[in-house]
Amino acid sequence: MVRFLLSSIGGLFSWLVTAAFFGAVVVGAIFWMYSRNLPSHEQLSQYTPKTISRIYNGEGRLIDEFASERRLFVPIDEIPDVVKGAFVSAEDQNFYFHKGYDARGMIGALKDAVLSRGSNVRGASTITQQVMKNFLLSSDRSVERKIKELILAARVEEALPKDRILELYLNEIYLGQNSYGVAAAAQTYFNKTLSELEYGEAAYLAALPKKPAALHPVRDYETARLRRNYVLRRMFEDERIDEATMKAEQEKPLRTVQNGDYAPFREQLPPRDYFTDEIRRQLSRTFGEDEFFGGGLTIRATVDPAMQAQAGDALREALESYDRGRGVWRGTGVKIDADRLGSEADWRAALAELPDDKAPRDIPGWRPAVVLKLGEQDARIGIEGIAEEGNGHWVPAKDVQWARKLLDSGKLGPKARVAADLLEVGDVVLVRAMTSDADGSFVRWTLRQIPEVEGAFMAMDVNTGRVIAMQGGFSYQATVYNRATQAMRQPGSSFKPFVYAAAMDSGFSPATIVVDAPIEIDTPQGLWRPKNASNKFYGPTPVRTGIEQSRNLMTIRIAQEIGMETVAGYAERFGVYNPMKPFLANALGAQETTMFKMVAAYAMFANGGERVEPTLVDRVQDRYGRTIYRHDQRSCETCAEPKLPDGQGPRIASNRERVMDAITAYQLTSMMEGVVKRGSGKGVNLPVPVAGKTGTTNDAKDVWFIGYTSNIVAGCYMGFDNPRGLGAGAYGGTLCVPVFNAFMKEAVKKFGGSSFRVPPGGHWVKINRFSGEHLPEDAEGDHVVVEYLRDDQEMAGIGIVIDGGFAMGSNLPLFAQGETDDPGQQITTSTGQVKVIPKKADFGTLTSGGLY
């Protein structure tokens, strides 16, 4: 019996050994099979995670950030022990002892699953295994992935120290709310740095890796709080905190940004605007979207915060002034259900839920509000961010009497007398506090609305190309479409300086006489009869007066004389068009371009004819601090010298390309100073010399003004996004000049200005600006203008009459002082003679040249 028993035990043992052997062989074969063609774990040593790209202004202040994965990489030695300990206790208690996988944990998890019959299934992955899954493998639930994970984890444990593995984990792990890594999560949930976190806050972050979506601090508050307390208990069991600390932290409420306990980090930044979004658009093209949104770039923007605010204020004031002048009330078109108006908490929650494009919050002083009640005269409103007090807040009847309501039929209702004529209960409106000009005291709440008309404004340094301000519309939150860089619009007469620049280089002078008379051009679309804005003709007129008074017919004759191919060459050289179609109508700015290109081109007039590339970015550095882009490529020739001569600053060498003759640039500037002094831009009122040009297209669909001092060039355009006429009285000089004026008054205070630099190689000549005749050096009077001519130009072009190939009658008078067609008006010429200006040119003595 004993022998039989021993024999049976021996047989069973042999069978078990054999089974174990073959089992080991099978397991070994499986692991060998899956160990082939595994991804290399060596790439972990060159880990470069996606991190936030940040934009700073010239003062070093963070103004915006962009990220596909919101991550702030933090080296392991800068992560506090409390954070590291919380994650180790929650995720992998044996992290510092195992070799990549935790056999005891795996057995325990299997036991729990069996005993609970599958209801208590928990993962047994170590932190190292999770790193393998996140970095080198997929997230699918399969035996194959698990085997590969174990193999790679064992290999990585041999190759990397524990702290390096933990660093990878804590910076890569997803913790909800688009937050990757512990530093970004601490900012997202608590608006704190890692070093500022309390034990309970660190424990909450450590609770998130398993199921961040199910532990939302508002939606799943109680579940999240209990999970936080569980992690705190694990930390106590691992002797990372004492019992008193555990209990104290467990009793605290879970306070988060999402619950309104802390201000969001985003609120510390200014609202995103057209400037930073344009940086995003341009750098995404330059570096690629993956690098921009994940490369951890540090971007130094050229924006001047004060000037950007001034640009926004100036443009918004002009757009709103035009809109209110039309007297049409459109409102926001948004309504809150009546059942949400019963309590203050409800209507405040309803307002908070409104997206920014419906209730923009980036307009200084404006706030979303809802109409709560309509009285006989006034309307009671509830205002976002403003506490209710006394009898509440009201919009009085006198605040609505400027408008008529736009009805659903598209027609206008009668002019409003009381608030109920415009408003209904539940209407979402925008309001602003009206204050006293005398002492700034509150007067009343006043209704506002986003204008239907839009526009753009941009300003830049004429020498460096640094864009200091860019406003692409009334409100970025209302519409992100940047009209400064994306809107293709007709520049109208603001394009004319490029025609005159080509003419100056083709032998014209400011005193050259050009015929201002009717033209008829036969085109495939029919007979084209261009006109001046005044619908008048002024006969032979000096070039200077042609640009000062923006004469269309003179511009066409000049373009015909020098050739549209020449004009197109200049426009393309300045970057206005690429390419420009050589149609004669394009000499009047009929071809579309962007304000960004036009302002940059005008800068080349201002700086004496040198190419300048506009930029919104001074410098870009990569995640390691290396400069990968720098806009200013000039070199300092004397910066290395220990001492500079008294009164001298560093000498900067510029290797910029010359795009036009320096004297031509000065002649254009001088003539455009005349535009500001005597022409369509005479509304400009600055304490320094200014040059510029207005532009108004047919039916005033687009109105422009671009002007510059010796330091700053700025431009404005206004028009409907769906182009249509702006109405009577809408011109570049009436709508855009005030915007330019308001901005430049502040810009001059900061950047100064001086007389425009006169280049060498020329001489001064006094000219009669009405007749173009050469005057003696002692001539004085309003008719006298001093022109700067090239030394080799002598008096070339003076006295020559240009008609562009169109026949002209001999009885056309010279353009004379007064610029009027009134019959019988007498004027006195520069020689003292009295002349009578005829009513208008004699059509019978004129014919048109044959053009396409």
C-alpha positions in Angstrom: 0.0 0.0 0.0 2.8 2.4 0.9 4.7 1.4 -2.2 1.6 2.1 -4.3 1.0 5.4 -2.6 4.6 6.5 -3.2 4.4 5.3 -6.8 1.2 7.4 -7.3 2.8 10.5 -5.7 5.9 10.1 -7.8 3.8 9.7 -11.0 1.8 12.8 -10.1 4.9 14.8 -9.3 6.5 13.7 -12.6 3.3 14.8 -14.4 3.3 18.1 -12.6 7.0 18.7 -13.4 6.4 17.8 -17.0 3.3 20.0 -17.2 5.2 22.8 -15.6 8.0 22.3 -18.0 5.8 22.3 -21.0 3.8 25.3 -19.5 7.0 27.2 -19.1 8.0 26.3 -22.6 4.7 27.5 -23.9 4.8 30.7 -21.9 8.4 31.3 -22.9 7.5 30.7 -26.5 4.6 33.2 -26.3 6.8 35.8 -24.7 9.6 35.1 -27.3 7.1 35.4 -30.1 5.6 38.7 -28.9 9.0 40.1 -27.9 9.9 40.3 -31.6 9.3 43.5 -33.5 8.4 45.5 -30.4 8.8 49.2 -30.5 12.2 50.4 -29.1 12.0 51.7 -25.6 15.1 53.8 -26.2 13.0 56.5 -27.7 11.8 57.3 -24.1 15.2 58.8 -23.4 14.5 61.4 -26.0 11.0 62.1 -24.8 9.6 65.4 -26.2 5.9 65.6 -25.2 3.4 68.0 -26.7 3.5 71.1 -24.6 1.8 74.5 -24.6 3.0 77.2 -26.9 2.8 80.6 -25.2 2.7 84.2 -26.6 4.2 87.1 -24.6 3.9 90.8 -25.4 6.9 93.1 -25.5 6.6 93.7 -21.7 7.1 90.0 -21.1 3.5 89.4 -20.0 1.8 86.2 -21.0 -1.1 87.1 -23.3 -2.2 83.8 -24.9 -1.5 80.2 -25.2 -2.3 77.4 -27.7 -2.2 73.7 -27.3 -3.7 70.5 -28.7 -2.7 68.8 -25.4 -2.5 71.3 -22.5 0.7 70.2 -20.9 3.4 71.9 -18.8 6.5 69.7 -18.6 8.1 69.7 -15.2 11.4 67.8 -14.4 11.0 65.2 -11.7 13.3 67.1 -9.2 10.8 70.0 -9.4 7.7 67.9 -8.6 6.9 68.0 -4.9 7.1 64.8 -2.9 3.5 65.1 -1.9 2.5 64.9 -5.6 4.8 62.0 -6.4 3.7 60.2 -3.3 0.0 60.6 -4.0 0.3 59.1 -7.5 2.5 56.2 -6.3 0.1 55.4 -3.4 -3.0 55.6 -5.7 -1.6 53.8 -8.7 1.4 51.6 -7.8 2.3 51.1 -4.1 5.2 48.9 -5.0 6.6 51.1 -7.7 10.0 51.6 -6.1 10.4 47.8 -5.5 9.2 45.9 -8.5 10.9 45.2 -11.8 8.3 46.7 -14.0 5.4 44.5 -13.2 3.8 43.6 -9.8 3.1 39.9 -9.5 1.5 40.2 -6.1 -0.8 43.0 -7.5 -1.7 40.8 -10.5 -2.6 37.8 -8.2 -4.6 40.0 -5.9 -6.6 41.5 -8.8 -7.2 38.0 -10.2 -8.4 36.8 -6.7 -10.8 39.8 -6.3 -12.2 39.2 -9.7 -12.8 35.5 -9.0 -14.3 36.0 -5.6 -16.6 38.8 -6.8 -17.6 36.7 -9.9 -16.4 39.5 -12.1 -18.1 42.4 -10.4 -14.9 43.8 -8.9 -12.5 43.9 -11.8 -9.6 46.2 -11.3 -6.4 46.8 -13.2 -3.0 45.6 -12.0 -0.9 47.7 -14.3 2.1 49.3 -12.7 3.2 52.9 -13.4 5.9 51.5 -15.7 3.3 49.4 -17.6 1.1 52.5 -18.0 4.1 54.4 -19.4 4.5 51.6 -22.0 0.9 51.7 -22.9 0.8 55.5 -23.3 4.1 55.9 -25.1 4.7 52.7 -27.1 1.5 50.7 -27.4 -2.2 51.2 -28.1 -4.9 51.4 -25.4 -6.9 48.4 -26.7 -7.9 45.7 -24.1 -6.2 42.5 -25.4 -4.0 39.7 -24.1 -1.5 40.5 -26.8 -1.1 44.1 -25.7 -0.8 43.1 -22.1 2.0 40.6 -22.9 3.9 43.3 -24.9 3.4 45.7 -22.0 4.9 43.3 -19.5 7.9 42.7 -21.8 8.6 46.3 -22.5 8.1 47.3 -18.8 10.8 44.8 -17.7 13.2 46.1 -20.4 12.6 49.8 -19.5 13.2 49.1 -15.8 16.7 47.9 -16.7 17.3 50.9 -18.9 15.9 53.8 -17.0 16.0 54.9 -13.3 12.7 54.9 -11.4 12.6 58.7 -11.2 12.9 59.0 -14.9 10.0 56.6 -15.4 7.9 58.5 -12.9 8.8 61.8 -14.6 7.5 60.4 -17.9 4.3 59.2 -16.3 3.5 62.4 -14.3 4.0 64.6 -17.4 2.2 62.4 -19.9 -0.9 61.2 -18.0 -4.3 62.6 -19.1 -6.2 64.0 -16.1 -9.4 65.4 -17.8 -10.4 68.9 -19.0 -7.8 68.7 -21.8 -5.1 68.7 -19.1 -2.1 66.4 -19.6 0.4 66.0 -16.8 0.2 67.1 -13.2 1.3 70.7 -13.7 -1.4 71.5 -16.3 -4.0 69.7 -14.2 -3.0 71.7 -11.0 -3.6 74.9 -13.0 -6.8 73.7 -14.5 -8.5 72.4 -11.4 -7.0 74.7 -8.7 -5.2 77.5 -10.6 -2.1 76.7 -8.6 1.5 75.6 -9.2 2.5 72.1 -8.0 4.3 73.6 -5.0 1.1 75.3 -3.9 -1.0 72.2 -3.8 -2.5 70.9 -0.5 -2.5 67.2 0.3 -6.2 66.8 -0.6 -5.7 68.6 -3.9 -2.7 66.3 -4.8 -4.9 63.3 -3.8 -7.7 64.4 -6.1 -5.3 64.7 -9.0 -4.0 61.2 -8.2 -7.5 59.9 -8.2 -8.1 61.0 -11.8 -6.0 58.7 -14.1 -8.4 55.7 -13.9 -11.5 57.6 -15.0 -11.2 61.4 -15.2 -14.6 61.8 -17.0 -16.4 60.0 -14.1 -14.8 62.2 -11.4 -15.8 65.7 -12.5 -15.6 68.0 -9.5 -19.1 69.4 -10.2 -21.1 66.8 -12.1 -19.7 63.9 -10.0 -18.8 65.9 -6.9 -19.6 63.2 -4.3 -17.9 60.4 -6.2 -14.9 62.6 -6.7 -14.7 63.6 -3.1 -14.9 59.9 -1.9 -12.2 58.9 -4.4 -10.0 61.7 -3.1 -10.5 60.5 0.4 -9.6 56.9 -0.6 -6.3 58.2 -2.0 -5.6 60.1 1.2 -6.2 56.9 3.1 -3.7 55.1 0.9 -1.2 57.8 1.5 -1.6 57.4 5.2 -1.2 53.6 4.9 2.0 54.2 3.0 3.2 56.5 5.8 3.3 59.5 3.4 1.0 61.6 5.7 0.0 61.2 9.3 -3.5 60.3 10.5 -4.4 63.8 11.7 -3.5 65.2 8.3 -5.5 62.5 6.5 -8.6 63.2 8.6 -8.3 66.9 8.3 -8.0 66.7 4.5 -10.9 64.2 4.2 -13.2 66.6 6.0 -12.5 69.5 3.7 -14.9 70.1 0.8 -13.4 69.5 -2.7 -12.8 73.1 -3.8 -12.0 73.6 -7.5 -12.0 76.2 -10.3 -15.0 74.3 -11.8 -17.0 74.9 -8.7 -16.2 78.6 -8.7 -13.9 78.4 -5.7 -10.9 79.6 -7.6 -10.6 82.0 -10.5 -9.8 80.2 -13.8 -6.2 80.6 -15.0 -7.6 81.8 -18.4 -9.1 84.8 -16.6 -5.6 86.0 -15.8 -4.9 86.4 -19.5 -6.5 89.0 -21.7 -9.3 87.8 -23.9 -8.0 86.2 -27.1 -8.0 88.8 -29.9 -7.3 89.2 -33.5 -3.6 89.8 -32.9 -2.7 86.5 -31.2 -5.1 84.5 -33.4 -3.2 85.9 -36.5 0.1 84.8 -34.9 -1.5 81.4 -34.6 -2.5 81.4 -38.2 0.9 82.6 -39.6 3.1 80.4 -37.4 1.0 77.3 -38.0 1.8 77.8 -41.7 5.5 78.5 -41.0 6.2 75.7 -38.5 3.3 73.4 -39.1 0.3 72.9 -36.8 1.8 70.0 -34.9 4.8 72.1 -33.9 2.8 75.2 -33.1 0.2 73.4 -31.0 2.6 71.0 -29.4 6.1 72.3 -29.7 6.2 74.3 -26.5 7.2 77.5 -28.4 7.9 80.7 -26.6 6.7 83.6 -28.9 7.6 87.2 -28.3 4.9 89.3 -30.0 5.4 92.8 -31.4 2.1 94.1 -30.0 2.1 97.2 -27.8 -0.7 96.6 -25.2 -1.6 100.3 -24.9 -1.7 100.8 -28.6 -3.7 97.7 -29.2 -6.3 98.9 -26.7 -6.3 102.3 -28.4 -6.8 100.7 -31.8 -9.7 98.7 -30.6 -11.4 101.7 -29.0 -10.9 103.9 -32.0 -12.3 101.4 -34.5 -15.2 100.4 -32.3 -16.2 103.9 -31.7 -16.3 104.7 -35.4 -18.2 101.5 -36.3 -20.8 102.0 -33.5 -21.2 105.7 -34.4 -22.0 104.8 -38.0 -24.3 101.9 -36.9 -26.3 104.1 -34.5 -26.6 106.8 -37.1 -28.6 104.4 -39.2 -31.1 104.1 -36.4 -31.9 100.4 -36.8 -32.3 98.1 -33.8 -31.4 94.5 -34.4 -30.4 93.3 -30.9 -28.7 90.0 -30.4 -31.4 87.8 -31.7 -31.2 85.6 -28.6 -34.0 84.9 -26.1 -34.1 83.2 -22.7 -37.2 81.1 -21.9 -39.6 82.7 -19.6 -39.4 79.8 -17.1 -35.8 80.7 -16.5 -36.5 84.3 -15.5 -38.3 83.6 -12.2 -35.2 83.5 -10.0 -32.0 85.4 -10.1 -30.0 82.2 -9.9 -31.8 80.9 -13.0 -31.4 83.9 -15.3 -27.8 84.3 -14.2 -27.1 80.7 -15.1 -28.9 81.1 -18.4 -26.7 84.2 -19.2 -23.6 82.3 -18.3 -24.5 79.5 -20.7 -24.6 81.8 -23.7 -21.7 81.3 -26.0 -19.4 84.3 -26.6 -20.4 84.7 -30.2 -24.0 85.4 -29.0 -23.0 87.5 -26.1 -19.4 88.7 -26.6 -17.6 89.6 -23.5 -14.4 91.1 -25.0 -15.8 94.6 -25.6 -14.6 96.9 -22.8 -17.5 98.1 -20.6 -20.1 96.0 -22.4 -22.1 93.2 -20.5 -24.7 90.7 -21.5 -28.1 91.2 -19.9 -31.6 89.9 -20.1 -34.9 91.8 -20.1 -36.8 90.8 -17.0 -39.8 93.1 -17.1 -41.3 95.8 -19.3 -42.8 98.9 -17.6 -44.9 101.6 -19.2 -41.8 103.5 -20.2 -38.7 101.6 -19.1 -37.3 98.0 -19.1 -35.9 96.2 -16.1 -32.8 94.2 -16.9 -30.6 91.6 -15.2 -26.9 92.1 -15.9 -24.2 89.5 -15.9 -21.6 90.2 -13.2 -23.5 93.1 -11.7 -25.3 92.5 -8.4 -29.0 93.3 -8.1 -29.6 96.3 -5.8 -32.7 98.3 -4.7 -35.3 98.2 -7.4 -33.0 96.6 -9.9 -31.4 98.0 -13.1 -33.4 99.8 -15.8 -33.1 101.0 -19.3 -35.1 104.2 -19.6 -37.3 105.2 -22.5 -35.0 108.0 -23.7 -32.3 105.4 -24.4 -34.3 103.7 -27.1 -35.6 106.7 -29.0 -32.8 106.7 -31.5 -33.9 103.5 -33.1 -36.5 101.6 -35.1 -36.9 97.9 -34.7 -36.0 95.6 -37.6 -39.1 93.4 -38.0 -39.0 89.7 -39.0 -40.4 90.8 -42.4 -37.2 92.8 -43.0 -39.1 96.1 -42.7 -38.5 98.7 -40.1 -41.1 99.5 -37.4 -42.0 103.0 -36.2 -39.4 105.0 -34.3 -39.3 103.8 -30.7 -40.9 105.9 -27.9 -40.7 103.5 -25.0 -38.6 100.5 -24.2 -41.4 98.0 -25.2 -41.2 99.3 -28.8 -37.8 97.6 -29.1 -37.7 94.9 -26.4 -39.5 91.9 -25.2 -39.2 90.0 -21.9 -36.5 87.4 -22.2 -34.5 89.3 -24.9 -30.7 89.0 -24.4 -29.2 92.5 -24.9 -25.8 94.1 -24.5 -25.6 97.1 -22.2 -23.0 99.6 -21.1 -22.9 101.9 -18.1 -23.2 105.6 -19.3 -21.1 107.9 -17.1 -20.8 111.6 -16.7 -18.0 113.3 -18.6 -17.5 115.7 -15.8 -16.8 113.4 -12.9 -17.2 109.8 -14.2 -20.3 109.2 -12.1 -22.9 106.7 -13.2 -25.8 108.0 -15.3 -27.8 105.1 -16.6 -27.5 101.7 -18.3 -27.7 102.1 -22.1 -28.4 99.5 -24.8 -25.7 98.5 -27.3 -25.5 96.2 -30.3 -22.8 94.7 -32.5 -22.7 96.9 -35.6 -23.6 95.3 -38.9 -20.9 97.4 -40.6 -17.3 96.1 -40.0 -13.8 97.2 -40.5 -10.2 96.8 -39.5 -7.2 98.8 -38.2 -3.5 98.2 -38.2 -0.4 100.1 -37.2 3.3 99.2 -37.6 6.8 100.7 -37.3 7.9 102.0 -40.7 11.5 101.0 -40.2 11.3 97.5 -38.6 7.9 96.3 -39.8 6.9 95.5 -36.2 3.0 95.5 -36.1 2.2 97.3 -32.8 -1.6 97.0 -33.1 -4.1 95.1 -35.2 -7.9 95.1 -34.8 -9.7 92.8 -37.3 -13.2 93.8 -36.5 -15.6 95.1 -33.8 -15.3 92.0 -31.6 -13.2 88.9 -31.9 -15.6 86.8 -29.9 -18.5 87.9 -32.1 -16.6 86.9 -35.3 -13.0 85.6 -35.5 -12.7 86.7 -39.2 -9.7 89.0 -39.3 -10.5 91.8 -41.8 -7.0 93.2 -41.5 -5.4 90.1 -43.0 -8.2 88.0 -44.5 -10.7 90.4 -46.1 -10.1 91.0 -49.8 -11.3 94.5 -50.5 -11.0 97.2 -53.2 -8.5 99.8 -51.9 -10.0 102.5 -54.2 -8.1 105.8 -54.3 -5.7 104.6 -51.6 -4.0 102.7 -54.4 -3.3 105.8 -56.4 0.1 106.6 -54.8 1.5 103.5 -56.5 0.4 104.9 -59.9 2.1 108.3 -59.1 5.2 106.5 -57.8 5.6 104.8 -61.2 5.0 108.1 -62.9 7.7 109.9 -60.8 10.2 107.3 -61.9 9.0 107.6 -65.5 9.9 111.2 -65.9 7.0 113.0 -64.2 7.4 115.6 -61.5 4.9 117.0 -59.0 4.4 119.9 -61.3 3.7 118.0 -64.5 0.4 119.0 -66.1 -2.1 116.3 -66.7 -5.5 116.7 -68.3 -8.5 116.4 -66.1 -11.3 115.9 -68.7 -13.9 113.3 -69.7 -12.8 109.8 -71.0 -14.7 107.1 -72.7 -13.3 103.7 -73.0 -14.8 100.9 -75.0 -14.5 97.6 -73.0 -15.9 94.1 -73.6 -18.4 94.9 -70.9 -19.5 98.1 -72.6 -18.6 101.8 -72.7 -16.7 102.9 -69.5 -17.0 106.5 -68.6 -14.9 107.0 -65.4 -15.7 110.2 -63.4 -14.2 112.2 -60.6 -15.9 111.9 -57.2 -17.3 115.4 -57.7 -18.6 114.6 -61.2 -16.7 117.7 -62.4 -13.7 118.2 -64.7 -11.0 120.6 -64.0 -8.9 120.8 -67.2 -5.1 120.6 -67.2 -3.9 120.2 -63.6 -0.6 119.7 -61.8 0.2 116.1 -60.6 0.4 117.3 -57.0 -3.1 118.6 -57.1 -4.2 115.4 -58.8 -3.2 113.3 -55.9 -4.2 115.9 -53.2 -7.7 116.1 -54.7 -7.8 112.4 -55.7 -8.6 113.0 -59.4 -9.7 109.7 -61.1 -9.4 111.0 -64.6 -5.9 112.3 -64.1 -4.8 109.0 -62.6 -6.2 107.0 -65.6 -4.4 109.3 -68.0 -1.1 108.9 -66.1 -1.6 105.1 -66.0 -2.3 105.0 -69.8 0.7 107.2 -70.4 3.3 105.1 -68.6 1.5 101.8 -69.2 -0.4 99.6 -66.9 2.4 97.0 -67.0 4.6 99.6 -65.3 2.0 100.3 -62.7 1.5 96.6 -62.1 5.2 96.1 -61.7 5.3 98.7 -58.9 2.3 97.2 -57.2 3.8 93.8 -57.2 7.2 95.0 -56.1 5.5 96.7 -53.1 3.6 93.5 -52.3 0.1 94.9 -52.8 -0.8 92.4 -55.5 0.6 89.1 -56.8 -0.1 89.4 -59.6 -1.8 92.7 -60.6 -4.0 92.5 -63.7 -3.0 95.3 -66.1 -6.6 96.6 -66.6 -6.9 100.4 -66.6 -9.7 100.3 -64.0 -7.2 98.8 -61.5 -5.3 102.1 -61.5 -8.2 103.3 -59.4 -7.9 100.4 -56.9 -10.5 98.1 -58.5 -8.5 95.0 -57.8 -8.9 93.5 -54.3 -6.2 93.3 -51.7 -5.8 93.2 -47.9 -5.3 96.1 -45.5 -2.2 94.2 -44.2 -0.5 94.5 -47.6 -1.5 98.1 -48.1 -0.2 99.3 -44.8 3.1 97.4 -45.3 3.4 99.0 -48.7 2.8 102.5 -47.4 5.6 101.9 -44.8 8.0 101.9 -47.8 7.0 105.4 -48.8 7.6 106.5 -45.2 11.0 105.0 -44.7 12.4 106.3 -48.0 11.8 103.4 -50.3 13.3 100.4 -48.5 11.6 97.1 -48.3 10.1 96.3 -44.9 8.4 93.0 -44.1 5.5 93.3 -41.6 5.7 91.0 -38.7 3.6 90.2 -35.6 6.5 88.3 -34.0 9.9 89.5 -32.8 11.3 86.1 -31.8 10.4 82.5 -31.5 12.2 80.0 -29.2 11.8 76.3 -29.0 11.2 74.3 -25.8 14.9 74.3 -25.1 15.2 78.1 -25.3 17.0 78.1 -28.7 16.0 80.9 -31.0 14.5 79.4 -34.2 13.2 82.7 -35.7 14.2 86.3 -35.3 12.6 89.0 -37.4 15.2 91.8 -37.1 18.2 90.7 -39.3 20.1 93.9 -39.0 23.5 94.0 -37.5 25.0 96.4 -35.0 28.4 97.6 -36.2 29.4 99.4 -33.0 27.7 97.4 -30.2 30.9 95.5 -29.4 32.9 98.7 -28.9 33.6 99.4 -25.2 32.8 103.1 -25.6 31.0 105.2 -28.2 31.8 108.8 -29.1 29.9 111.4 -27.1 26.5 112.0 -28.5 26.4 108.9 -30.7 24.4 105.8 -30.3 25.0 102.3 -31.7 25.3 102.2 -35.5 22.9 99.7 -37.0 23.7 98.4 -40.5 20.7 97.7 -42.7 20.9 95.5 -45.8 17.3 96.0 -46.8 16.4 95.9 -50.5 15.5 99.3 -52.1 12.2 99.1 -53.9 12.0 102.6 -55.1 14.2 105.7 -55.5 14.6 107.6 -52.3 13.7 111.0 -53.9 10.6 109.4 -55.5 9.6 108.2 -52.0 10.1 111.7 -50.6 8.1 113.3 -53.5 5.2 110.9 -52.8 5.4 111.7 -49.1 5.4 115.4 -49.8 2.4 115.2 -52.1 0.5 113.0 -49.5 1.3 115.6 -46.9 -0.7 117.9 -49.2 -3.6 115.3 -49.0 -3.7 115.8 -45.3 -3.2 119.6 -45.4 -5.5 120.5 -48.3 -7.2 117.4 -49.7 -9.5 114.6 -48.7 -7.5 113.8 -45.6 -7.6 117.2 -44.0 -9.4 116.0 -41.0 -6.1 114.7 -39.6 -4.9 116.9 -36.8 -1.6 115.8 -35.3 1.3 117.8 -33.8 3.8 116.1 -36.2 4.1 116.0 -40.0 1.7 113.4 -41.5 1.2 112.0 -45.0 -1.6 109.8 -46.2 -4.3 109.0 -48.7 -8.0 108.3 -48.5 -9.8 105.8 -50.5 -13.5 105.5 -51.4 -14.8 102.9 -53.9 -17.9 103.1 -56.1 -21.1 103.6 -54.0 -18.8 103.8 -50.9 -18.7 100.0 -50.5 -15.2 100.4 -49.0 -13.7 103.4 -47.4 -10.1 103.7 -46.4 -7.4 105.9 -45.0 -3.8 105.0 -44.7 -1.4 107.5 -43.3 2.0 107.8 -41.6 4.4 109.8 -39.6 8.2 109.5 -39.7 7.9 106.5 -37.3 4.4 104.9 -37.6 2.2 103.9 -40.4 -1.5 103.1 -39.8 -4.5 102.2 -41.9 -8.2 101.9 -41.5 -10.9 100.4 -43.7 -14.7 100.1 -43.1 -17.4 98.3 -45.1 -20.0 95.6 -44.9 -18.7 92.1 -45.0 -21.2 91.5 -47.8 -20.3 94.6 -49.7 -22.9 97.2 -50.3 -23.0 101.0 -50.2 -22.4 102.8 -47.0 -24.7 105.6 -48.0 -24.5 109.3 -48.5 -21.6 111.1 -46.8 -19.6 108.0 -46.4 -16.0 108.6 -47.5 -12.5 107.6 -46.3 -12.2 111.1 -45.0 -15.4 111.1 -42.9 -15.3 107.5 -41.5 -11.7 106.4 -41.4 -9.7 109.6 -40.8 -11.3 110.0 -37.3 -10.1 106.5 -36.5 -6.6 107.2 -37.6 -6.6 110.5 -35.8 -7.8 109.1 -32.5 -5.1 106.3 -32.6 -2.2 108.4 -33.8 -2.8 111.1 -31.2 -1.8 108.5 -28.6 0.9 106.9 -30.8 2.6 110.2 -31.3 2.8 110.7 -27.5 4.6 107.4 -27.3 6.6 107.1 -30.5 7.1 110.8 -31.4 7.6 112.0 -34.9 9.6 114.5 -36.9 9.9 116.0 -40.4 10.3 113.4 -43.1 14.0 112.8 -44.0 15.0 114.5 -47.2 17.4 112.3 -49.2 20.5 113.7 -50.9 20.7 114.2 -54.7 18.0 116.8 -55.2 17.2 120.5 -55.1 14.2 122.7 -54.1 12.1 124.5 -56.6 9.1 126.8 -55.9 6.0 125.9 -58.0 2.5 127.3 -58.4 0.4 124.4 -57.2 -2.5 125.5 -59.3 -0.8 126.1 -62.7 2.5 124.1 -62.2 4.6 127.1 -63.3 8.0 127.7 -61.9 8.1 130.6 -59.4 11.0 132.8 -58.3 12.7 131.9 -55.0 11.1 134.9 -53.2 7.5 133.9 -54.1 5.1 133.6 -51.3 1.4 132.8 -50.8 -1.1 129.9 -50.6 -0.5 129.1 -54.2 3.3 128.5 -53.6 4.5 125.0 -52.9 8.2 123.9 -52.6 8.9 120.8 -54.6 12.0 118.6 -54.3 13.4 117.5 -57.7 16.3 115.2 -58.6 19.5 117.1 -59.6 19.4 115.4 -63.0 15.7 116.2 -63.3 16.1 119.9 -63.5 12.8 121.2 -64.7 11.8 118.1 -66.6 8.1 117.6 -66.6 7.3 121.1 -65.6 5.0 122.7 -68.1 4.5 119.5 -70.1 0.9 118.6 -70.6 0.0 114.9 -70.5 -3.3 113.5 -71.8 -2.4 109.8 -71.8 -3.0 109.5 -75.5 -6.5 110.9 -75.3 -7.1 113.9 -77.5 -7.8 117.1 -75.6 -9.3 120.4 -76.7 -7.2 123.6 -76.9 -9.8 125.6 -75.0 -9.5 123.7 -71.6 -8.3 126.1 -68.9 -5.6 125.3 -66.3 -6.9 124.1 -63.0 -7.1 127.3 -61.0 -7.4 128.4 -57.4 -10.8 127.8 -56.0 -11.6 124.4 -57.7 -15.1 125.4 -58.6 -17.3 125.1 -61.7 -19.5 128.1 -60.7 -20.0 130.2 -63.9 -18.3 133.6 -63.8 -16.2 133.0 -60.7 -13.2 135.2 -60.8 -9.8 134.3 -59.4 -6.5 136.1 -59.3 -3.5 134.2 -60.7 0.0 134.2 -59.3 1.0 136.9 -61.7 -1.9 139.2 -60.6 -4.1 138.6 -63.5 -7.9 138.1 -63.0 -9.3 135.0 -64.7 -12.8 133.6 -65.0 -13.1 129.8 -64.6 -15.6 128.4 -67.1 -18.5 126.3 -65.9 -17.1 123.0 -67.3 -15.1 121.5 -70.1 -16.6 121.6 -73.6 -17.5 118.0 -74.5 -17.4 118.9 -78.2 -13.7 119.5 -78.1 -12.8 116.2 -76.5 -12.5 112.6 -77.9 -11.5 109.4 -76.2 -8.6 107.1 -77.1 -9.4 103.6 -78.1 -8.6 101.1 -75.3 -9.4 97.4 -74.9 
